[in-house]
């Protein structure tokens, strides 16, 4: 079995899954960094940086790296929107009928 370090053109499915998973994790860390206040949010920033370093060290080609960045930004925006909507609904309940 090939090592995960060998993410190359031959196994596009594994590379795509690797990029998708790590872009989600990076987007989640960035969304938590933007949503949480206090000193703990720096941990999420550092985690996102470490995830990015890990991806860039394992993938040598430009195309998967660009996809990683694009998907991370999309996940960040999507998760931040979801966090904001959940916070708004939680803090502003619907008025009682009647």
Secondary structure, DSSP 4 states (H G I P E B T S, - for coil): ---TT---TT-HHHHHHHHHHHHHHHHHHHHHHHH--STTHHHHHHHHHHHHHHHHHH--SHHHHHHHHHHHHHHHHHHHHHHHHHHHHHHSPPPPP-
